Amino acid sequence: MKVVLLAGGFGTRISEESQFKPKPMIEIGGKPILWHIMKEYSYYGFNDFIICAGYKQEFIKQWFSTYFIYNSDITFDYTSGRKETIIHNQHCEPWRVTVVDTGLNTMTGGRIKRIEPYVKGETFMMSYGDGVCDVDIGELLKFHQSHGKIATITAVKLEQQKGVLDLAGNTVKAFREKNLADGAPINAGYMVLNPEIFDYIEGDSTVFEQEPLETLASQGQLMSYMHTGFWQCMDSKREMDMLERMLATGNCPWKKWED
């Protein structure tokens, strides 16, 4: 099954880094966050990726074009008067990576629409290229297959950012610290989509999170897989630094693979 990763946006909220490279290629722990997401999927046996690129898409293509060389032991032999390359050991994942230029200003739905020829009428998974999670992707797929609807979206609850006030008029009746129950479920990505999804997307200007998902919901074709574990996007330098610290201390729930 193919995994589609959205990696074409400008990343304006983390411009300190994204002015030089696409946000999914910003590194945490010495590797792009996109690589971490791919490692998550690979852990569950999904190794066929389609990357929807756009902004600075050449950076993504260049990175993958040299990934094999940088992760192999190689002899460059020039003694015969020409270059011979001998691969001794390679440490790459068994990935198949298709990088598609889906346009500079294309919206999320438009990017998905543009990769339809590469999906070839199959059910596929889809994630955003800027967040990590410890969702059980195998169970997510089983859930999707069990209900027969067009789309499944992973939902998580985020904690409120402030203390909670219970009010009666202007009088504070109680105060308590925030907890997980105070948060509303949000779209965490990590979706499973049947090929009928392309019928809900008009073109480049379609925002996937608006009309397509809203229409699916109104038709009863959108199901939610509730995830109660770890999820974190990387929208800011502060969040990038937080993920970096988690990797440095070994407290990184999304990292299930062995080094």
C-alpha positions as CSV (number, residue, x, y, z in Angstrom):
1,M,0.0,0.0,0.0
2,K,1.3,3.4,-0.9
3,V,1.8,6.2,1.6
4,V,1.2,9.8,0.3
5,L,3.1,12.5,2.2
6,L,2.2,16.2,1.9
7,A,5.5,18.1,1.7
8,G,4.9,21.1,-0.5
9,G,3.9,24.0,1.7
10,F,5.9,27.1,2.5
11,G,6.2,26.6,6.2
12,T,5.9,30.3,7.0
13,R,5.4,29.8,10.7
14,I,8.9,28.3,11.0
15,S,10.5,30.7,8.6
16,E,13.8,30.7,10.6
17,E,14.4,27.3,9.0
18,S,12.0,27.0,6.0
19,Q,13.6,29.9,4.2
20,F,16.4,27.5,3.3
21,K,14.5,24.2,2.8
22,P,11.0,22.8,2.8
23,K,9.6,22.4,6.3
24,P,9.4,18.6,6.0
25,M,13.2,18.6,5.4
26,I,14.0,20.5,8.6
27,E,16.1,18.2,10.7
28,I,15.5,16.9,14.2
29,G,18.1,14.5,15.5
30,G,20.2,14.9,12.3
31,K,17.5,13.7,10.0
32,P,14.5,15.5,8.3
33,I,11.2,15.2,10.1
34,L,10.0,13.7,6.8
35,W,12.5,10.8,7.3
36,H,11.1,10.2,10.8
37,I,7.6,9.9,9.5
38,M,8.7,7.5,6.8
39,K,10.5,5.4,9.4
40,E,7.2,5.2,11.3
41,Y,5.5,3.8,8.3
42,S,8.4,1.5,7.5
43,Y,8.2,0.1,11.0
44,Y,4.8,-1.2,10.2
45,G,5.8,-2.6,6.8
46,F,4.8,0.3,4.5
47,N,7.7,1.3,2.2
48,D,6.2,2.7,-0.9
49,F,6.0,6.5,-0.7
50,I,4.7,9.3,-2.8
51,I,5.9,12.7,-1.7
52,C,3.8,15.7,-2.8
53,A,6.5,18.3,-3.2
54,G,6.2,22.0,-4.1
55,Y,8.2,24.7,-2.4
56,K,11.9,24.1,-2.9
57,Q,11.0,20.6,-4.3
58,E,14.5,20.3,-5.7
59,F,15.9,20.1,-2.2
60,I,13.8,16.9,-1.6
61,K,14.8,15.3,-4.8
62,Q,18.5,16.1,-4.2
63,W,18.3,14.6,-0.7
64,F,16.9,11.3,-1.8
65,S,19.2,11.1,-4.8
66,T,22.2,11.0,-2.5
67,Y,20.6,9.1,0.4
68,F,21.8,5.7,-0.8
69,I,25.4,6.8,-1.2
70,Y,25.6,8.5,2.1
71,N,24.3,5.4,3.9
72,S,26.6,2.9,2.2
73,D,30.3,1.9,2.4
74,I,31.7,2.6,-1.1
75,T,34.9,2.2,-2.9
76,F,35.5,4.6,-5.8
77,D,38.1,2.9,-8.0
78,Y,39.9,5.0,-10.6
79,T,42.9,2.7,-11.2
80,S,41.6,1.4,-14.6
81,G,41.4,5.0,-15.9
82,R,37.6,5.2,-15.4
83,K,35.5,5.4,-12.2
84,E,34.2,2.2,-10.8
85,T,31.9,2.3,-7.9
86,I,31.8,-0.7,-5.6
87,I,29.1,-1.0,-2.9
88,H,30.3,-3.0,0.1
89,N,27.6,-2.5,2.7
90,Q,24.5,-0.4,2.4
91,H,22.3,0.6,5.3
92,C,19.3,2.0,3.5
93,E,15.7,1.1,4.2
94,P,13.8,-0.9,1.4
95,W,12.0,2.2,0.3
96,R,10.5,3.2,-3.0
97,V,10.2,7.0,-3.1
98,T,8.4,8.9,-5.8
99,V,8.8,12.7,-5.5
100,V,6.1,14.6,-7.5
101,D,6.3,18.4,-8.1
102,T,2.7,19.2,-7.3
103,G,3.1,23.0,-7.8
104,L,4.2,25.9,-5.8
105,N,0.9,27.4,-4.7
106,T,-1.3,24.3,-4.9
107,M,-3.6,23.7,-2.0
108,T,-3.6,20.4,0.0
109,G,-6.5,18.9,-1.9
110,G,-4.9,19.9,-5.2
111,R,-1.6,18.2,-4.3
112,I,-3.5,14.9,-3.5
113,K,-5.4,15.2,-6.8
114,R,-2.2,15.6,-8.7
115,I,-0.8,12.2,-7.6
116,E,-3.9,10.3,-8.6
117,P,-2.0,8.6,-11.6
118,Y,0.6,7.3,-9.2
119,V,-1.9,5.7,-6.8
120,K,-3.5,3.7,-9.7
121,G,-6.9,3.1,-8.2
122,E,-5.8,1.7,-4.9
123,T,-6.5,2.6,-1.3
124,F,-3.7,4.6,0.2
125,M,-2.5,6.2,3.3
126,M,-1.8,9.9,3.7
127,S,0.0,12.0,6.2
128,Y,1.2,15.6,6.6
129,G,5.0,16.0,6.4
130,D,5.5,18.0,9.6
131,G,4.3,15.9,12.5
132,V,5.2,12.7,14.3
133,C,3.0,10.3,16.2
134,D,3.1,6.9,17.9
135,V,-0.2,5.7,16.4
136,D,-0.4,2.0,15.6
137,I,-0.6,2.3,11.8
138,G,-1.5,-1.4,11.5
139,E,-4.5,-1.0,13.7
140,L,-5.5,2.2,11.9
141,L,-5.6,0.3,8.6
142,K,-7.6,-2.6,10.2
143,F,-10.1,-0.1,11.5
144,H,-10.5,1.5,8.0
145,Q,-11.0,-1.9,6.4
146,S,-13.6,-2.8,9.0
147,H,-16.1,0.0,8.4
148,G,-16.2,0.2,4.6
149,K,-16.3,4.0,4.3
150,I,-14.3,6.2,2.0
151,A,-12.0,7.9,4.5
152,T,-10.5,7.4,8.0
153,I,-8.8,10.2,9.8
154,T,-6.8,9.9,13.0
155,A,-8.0,12.2,15.7
156,V,-6.1,13.3,18.9
157,K,-7.0,15.4,21.8
158,L,-4.8,18.3,22.7
159,E,-4.6,19.7,26.2
160,Q,-5.8,23.2,26.8
161,Q,-3.0,25.7,27.1
162,K,-4.2,27.5,30.2
163,G,-5.8,26.7,33.6
164,V,-9.5,26.0,33.5
165,L,-12.0,28.3,35.2
166,D,-15.5,27.2,36.1
167,L,-17.6,30.3,36.2
168,A,-21.0,31.4,37.5
169,G,-21.5,34.8,35.9
170,N,-18.4,36.7,36.8
171,T,-17.6,34.7,39.9
172,V,-15.0,32.0,39.7
173,K,-16.4,28.9,41.4
174,A,-13.4,26.7,40.8
175,F,-10.0,26.7,39.3
176,R,-8.0,23.7,38.1
177,E,-5.1,22.9,35.9
178,K,-5.7,21.9,32.3
179,N,-6.0,18.2,31.5
180,L,-6.5,16.1,28.4
181,A,-10.2,15.9,28.8
182,D,-10.5,19.7,28.2
183,G,-9.3,19.4,24.7
184,A,-11.4,18.9,21.5
185,P,-10.4,16.2,19.0
186,I,-8.3,17.6,16.1
187,N,-7.2,16.2,12.8
188,A,-3.8,14.6,13.3
189,G,-3.4,13.4,9.7
190,Y,-2.5,9.7,9.4
191,M,-5.4,9.0,7.1
192,V,-6.5,6.0,5.1
193,L,-8.3,7.0,1.9
194,N,-10.1,4.9,-0.7
195,P,-9.6,5.9,-4.4
196,E,-13.1,7.5,-4.5
197,I,-11.5,10.4,-2.6
198,F,-10.3,11.9,-5.9
199,D,-13.9,12.5,-6.9
200,Y,-14.3,14.9,-4.0
201,I,-11.4,17.1,-5.1
202,E,-11.9,19.6,-7.9
203,G,-8.4,21.0,-8.6
204,D,-5.4,22.9,-7.4
205,S,-7.4,25.4,-5.4
206,T,-9.2,22.8,-3.3
207,V,-8.3,22.8,0.4
208,F,-8.6,19.1,1.4
209,E,-9.6,19.9,5.0
210,Q,-12.5,22.0,3.8
211,E,-15.0,20.9,1.2
212,P,-13.8,17.3,0.6
213,L,-13.7,16.3,4.2
214,E,-16.8,18.3,5.0
215,T,-18.7,16.7,2.2
216,L,-17.5,13.2,3.3
217,A,-18.6,13.9,6.8
218,S,-22.1,15.1,5.7
219,Q,-22.5,11.9,3.7
220,G,-21.4,9.6,6.6
221,Q,-18.3,8.6,4.7
222,L,-15.7,10.0,7.1
223,M,-14.7,7.9,10.1
224,S,-12.5,8.9,13.0
225,Y,-9.8,6.7,14.6
226,M,-9.1,8.1,18.0
227,H,-5.5,8.1,19.1
228,T,-4.8,8.6,22.8
229,G,-1.0,8.5,22.6
230,F,1.7,10.9,21.4
231,W,1.3,13.3,18.6
232,Q,3.2,16.5,17.9
233,C,3.4,18.8,14.9
234,M,6.3,21.1,14.1
235,D,4.8,24.4,13.3
236,S,7.3,26.6,15.2
237,K,11.0,26.8,16.2
238,R,9.9,26.1,19.8
239,E,8.2,22.9,18.7
240,M,11.3,21.9,16.7
241,D,13.5,22.5,19.7
242,M,11.2,20.4,21.8
243,L,11.3,17.4,19.4
244,E,15.1,17.8,19.3
245,R,15.3,17.7,23.1
246,M,13.1,14.6,23.1
247,L,15.4,12.8,20.7
248,A,18.5,13.9,22.7
249,T,17.1,12.4,25.9
250,G,15.7,9.3,24.4
251,N,12.1,10.3,25.3
252,C,10.7,10.1,21.8
253,P,7.6,7.9,21.6
254,W,7.3,7.9,17.8
255,K,10.7,6.3,17.4
256,K,9.9,2.6,17.5
257,W,12.7,1.5,15.2
258,E,16.2,0.4,16.1
259,D,19.1,2.5,15.1
